[in-house]
Amino acid sequence: MPEKKIIAIVGATGAQGGGLARAILNDTNGGFTARALTRDAASEKARALADAGADVVAADVNDEASLARAFEGAYGAFCVTFFWQHMSAERELTEAANMARAARTAGIRHAIWSTLDDSRQFIPLTDQRMPTLQGKYKIPHFDAKAEADRFFTDNAVPTTFLLTTFYWDNFVHFGAGPKPMPDGTYAFTMPMGNEKLAGIASEDIGKCAYGIFNRPDLIGKTVGIAGELLTGSDMAASMSRALGVTVRYNDVSPDAYRGFGFPGADEMGNMFQFYRDCHRHFEESRSVGVARSLNPALKSFDAWLAENAKAIPLT
């Protein structure tokens, strides 16, 4: 049998990278092996990946040399940044630049850069519909990733640009799930109006990335994926069935959402407003069909809920 090609996975203990690592490890007849990059190789998640057969390597996105060492000898690299750990667009740009240069140094033959849209192409900084954040962004965690695309092209790294979208896992981990109402029902809040939100299970992002690594013809292409596009009312109906309680969709204005005051509320308010006001762009740029072609096991929202509803905190 030919020797398996190494895929170096940044953030292998996180949502997207973890999904890719498990997709590689679960396909024992596949052509790849997983090299899991993490800052803490002794963590519980890192040990679990090692036990499953991954080569766990310590590396830090803030240390270009450590990334170059970790990429050495690999065929592919999955590159992702971690905005919500520090909430700084400038740090995210630095992280992406480090990964791109390290990939060039190591001679990576197929990189996947997990990116997003530049919201300023649709809502310029002069547009007063939403506030400008961090001096020069409308949605820093979108715009910085889009800016960082150029690091991979400028360094001539053979790259597929993967456009991701809203994680349904946010209903479990990010406080976006239903909250109890005085009348005994539950409600989750988003400033989406009646427009559809492109969503996906984070595990499926990793599985789609695995599909991309099996498609070298996608090098140089931008690939947008979604698990399903649903209105708030659609999601509320699905959650009601899965949770066995009445869940309502509470639509508020983006200004009201930005005013909720939790860390990142302004960022999230701008993000949802972008999804809402530019819904046609997301419907055109995120394809359920493409995602399913890369990952035949792609989950619908109902299928995701069947596995995860019990983990959604109803408090």
C-alpha positions in Angstrom: 0.0 0.0 0.0 1.2 3.6 -0.7 2.3 5.6 2.3 -0.4 7.8 3.7 -0.1 11.5 3.3 0.1 13.6 6.4 -2.4 16.4 7.0 -1.2 18.9 9.6 -4.3 20.2 11.5 -4.1 23.6 13.3 -6.6 23.7 16.2 -7.0 19.9 16.2 -8.6 20.0 19.6 -11.1 22.7 18.5 -14.4 22.5 16.6 -13.3 22.6 13.0 -9.9 21.0 13.3 -11.2 18.3 15.7 -13.9 17.4 13.1 -11.2 17.0 10.4 -8.9 14.9 12.7 -11.8 12.5 13.5 -12.8 12.3 9.9 -9.3 11.2 8.9 -8.9 8.8 11.8 -12.3 7.2 11.2 -11.5 6.5 7.6 -9.0 3.7 8.1 -8.9 3.0 4.4 -8.3 6.6 3.4 -5.1 8.1 2.0 -4.3 10.4 4.9 -3.0 10.4 8.4 -3.7 13.1 11.0 -1.0 15.3 12.6 -2.8 17.1 15.3 -1.3 20.5 16.2 -2.2 22.0 19.6 -0.6 24.4 22.1 -1.0 21.8 24.9 -0.1 18.3 23.8 -0.9 17.0 27.3 -4.5 18.2 27.4 -7.3 15.7 27.7 -8.5 16.4 24.1 -5.0 16.0 22.7 -4.5 12.7 24.6 -7.8 11.4 23.2 -6.6 12.2 19.6 -3.3 10.5 20.3 -5.2 7.4 21.7 -7.2 7.4 18.5 -4.1 7.3 16.3 -3.2 10.9 15.6 0.4 12.2 15.8 0.0 15.0 18.3 2.5 17.9 17.9 2.9 21.0 20.0 2.7 24.2 18.0 1.5 27.7 18.5 -0.1 30.0 15.9 1.8 32.9 17.4 5.1 31.1 16.7 5.8 30.8 13.0 8.9 28.6 13.6 6.9 26.1 15.6 4.3 25.9 12.8 7.0 25.4 10.2 8.4 22.5 12.2 5.0 21.0 12.7 4.1 21.3 8.9 7.4 19.8 7.9 6.9 16.7 5.7 3.1 17.1 5.6 1.2 17.0 2.3 -1.7 19.2 3.6 -2.4 21.8 6.2 -5.7 22.9 7.7 -5.4 26.5 8.8 -7.9 28.2 11.1 -7.7 31.1 13.6 -9.2 31.6 17.0 -10.8 35.0 17.2 -13.0 34.4 20.2 -10.0 33.6 22.4 -8.8 37.1 22.2 -11.4 39.0 20.0 -8.7 40.9 18.2 -8.8 41.2 14.4 -5.1 42.3 14.3 -4.0 39.2 16.2 -6.1 37.0 13.9 -4.2 38.6 10.9 -0.9 37.8 12.6 -1.9 34.2 13.2 -3.0 33.7 9.6 0.2 35.3 8.2 2.3 33.0 10.4 0.4 29.9 9.1 0.8 31.0 5.5 4.5 31.6 5.7 5.0 28.4 7.6 3.1 26.5 4.9 5.3 28.0 2.2 8.5 27.2 4.2 7.4 23.6 4.7 6.3 23.1 1.0 2.7 22.3 1.8 1.0 21.0 -1.4 -2.6 21.6 -0.4 -3.7 24.0 2.4 -7.3 24.7 3.4 -7.8 28.2 4.9 -11.0 28.5 6.9 -12.1 32.0 5.9 -15.2 34.2 5.8 -16.5 37.1 3.8 -15.4 40.7 3.9 -18.5 42.4 5.1 -17.2 45.8 4.1 -17.7 44.8 0.4 -21.4 44.8 1.2 -21.7 47.3 4.0 -18.9 50.0 3.7 -17.4 51.6 6.7 -19.3 54.8 5.8 -22.6 52.9 6.0 -24.3 53.9 9.3 -26.6 50.8 9.4 -24.1 49.2 11.7 -21.2 50.6 13.8 -17.6 50.3 12.8 -15.6 48.1 15.3 -11.9 48.0 16.2 -11.3 51.1 14.0 -11.7 49.7 10.5 -14.0 46.7 10.5 -17.8 46.1 10.5 -17.4 42.4 11.6 -13.8 41.9 12.8 -13.9 38.1 12.8 -15.3 38.0 9.3 -13.3 40.9 7.8 -9.9 39.9 9.2 -10.2 36.4 7.8 -11.1 37.7 4.4 -8.1 40.1 4.5 -5.9 37.2 5.4 -6.7 35.3 2.2 -4.0 37.3 0.5 -1.3 35.9 2.8 -1.9 32.4 1.2 -2.0 33.7 -2.3 1.0 36.1 -1.9 3.0 33.2 -0.4 2.0 31.0 -3.4 0.6 28.4 -1.1 -1.7 26.0 -3.0 -4.9 26.8 -1.1 -8.6 26.0 -1.0 -10.5 28.8 0.6 -13.3 27.3 2.7 -16.2 29.6 3.5 -17.9 28.5 6.7 -21.0 29.8 8.5 -22.9 29.9 11.8 -22.4 26.8 14.0 -25.5 25.2 15.4 -23.2 24.2 18.3 -23.5 27.8 19.4 -26.9 26.8 20.9 -24.9 24.5 23.2 -21.6 26.3 23.9 -22.1 30.0 23.1 -25.1 30.9 25.1 -27.3 31.3 22.0 -29.8 28.6 23.1 -33.4 29.0 24.3 -34.0 30.8 27.6 -37.0 30.3 30.0 -39.8 32.8 29.7 -42.2 33.8 32.5 -45.1 31.9 30.8 -43.2 28.6 30.9 -42.1 28.6 27.3 -38.6 29.2 26.0 -37.2 31.6 23.4 -34.0 32.2 21.6 -33.1 35.6 20.3 -31.6 36.6 17.0 -31.9 39.8 14.9 -32.6 37.9 11.7 -36.1 39.0 10.9 -37.8 36.4 8.6 -34.6 35.7 6.6 -32.8 32.3 6.5 -29.6 31.7 8.4 -27.0 29.5 6.8 -26.0 27.0 9.6 -24.0 23.9 10.0 -22.7 21.4 12.6 -19.1 22.2 13.4 -18.2 18.6 13.0 -19.4 18.7 9.4 -17.0 21.5 8.6 -14.2 19.2 9.4 -15.7 16.4 7.4 -16.1 18.8 4.4 -12.5 19.8 4.8 -11.6 16.1 4.6 -13.6 15.9 1.4 -11.6 18.9 0.0 -8.3 17.2 0.8 -9.5 14.3 -1.4 -10.2 16.9 -4.2 -6.9 18.5 -5.4 -8.9 20.0 -8.3 -10.3 22.4 -5.6 -6.9 24.0 -5.1 -7.2 27.7 -5.9 -11.0 27.6 -5.5 -13.4 29.1 -2.9 -15.8 26.6 -1.5 -18.8 27.7 0.5 -20.7 25.2 2.7 -23.9 24.9 4.8 -25.9 22.2 6.4 -29.2 23.9 6.0 -30.6 27.4 5.5 -33.4 28.1 8.0 -35.5 30.9 9.4 -35.7 31.6 13.1 -39.2 30.2 13.1 -38.0 27.0 11.3 -35.3 26.5 14.0 -37.8 27.2 16.8 -40.2 24.5 15.5 -37.3 22.0 15.2 -36.1 22.8 18.7 -39.6 22.5 20.1 -39.9 19.0 18.7 -36.4 17.9 19.8 -36.6 19.4 23.3 -40.2 18.6 24.1 -41.0 22.1 25.2 -42.4 25.2 23.4 -39.6 27.2 21.9 -40.2 30.5 20.2 -38.0 32.7 18.0 -37.6 36.1 19.5 -36.7 38.6 16.7 -35.1 41.8 17.9 -33.5 44.7 16.1 -29.7 44.5 15.5 -29.3 47.6 17.7 -31.2 45.9 20.6 -28.9 42.8 20.2 -25.8 45.0 20.2 -27.0 46.6 23.4 -27.3 43.3 25.4 -23.9 44.0 26.8 -22.2 40.6 26.9 -18.7 40.4 25.6 -18.9 40.4 21.8 -22.5 41.6 21.6 -21.7 44.3 19.2 -19.7 41.9 17.0 -22.5 39.3 17.1 -25.2 42.0 16.4 -23.3 43.1 13.3 -22.8 39.5 12.2 -26.5 38.7 12.4 -27.4 41.9 10.7 -25.0 41.0 7.9 -26.6 37.6 7.6 -30.0 39.2 7.5 -29.4 42.2 5.2 -27.2 40.2 2.8 -29.1 37.0 2.9 -29.1 36.5 -0.9 -25.3 36.5 -0.8 -25.2 33.8 1.8 -27.9 31.7 0.0 -25.8 31.9 -3.2 -22.3 31.5 -1.6 -23.1 28.6 0.8 -24.3 25.4 -0.9 -25.8 22.5 0.9 -25.4 20.4 -2.2 -21.6 21.1 -2.4 -21.3 20.3 1.3 -23.1 17.0 0.8 -20.9 16.1 -2.2 -17.8 16.6 0.1 -19.5 15.0 3.1 -22.3 12.5 2.3 -23.1 12.2 6.0 -23.9 16.0 6.2 -26.5 16.6 9.0 -29.7 18.6 8.8 -30.6 20.7 11.7 -33.1 18.1 12.8 -30.4 15.4 12.6 -28.0 17.5 14.6 -30.7 18.1 17.3 -31.4 14.4 17.5 -27.8 14.0 18.7 -27.3 17.3 20.6 -30.6 18.5 22.0 -29.9 17.1 25.5 -26.7 19.2 25.6 -28.6 22.5 25.0 -28.9 24.2 28.5 -32.5 25.3 29.2 -31.5 27.8 31.8 
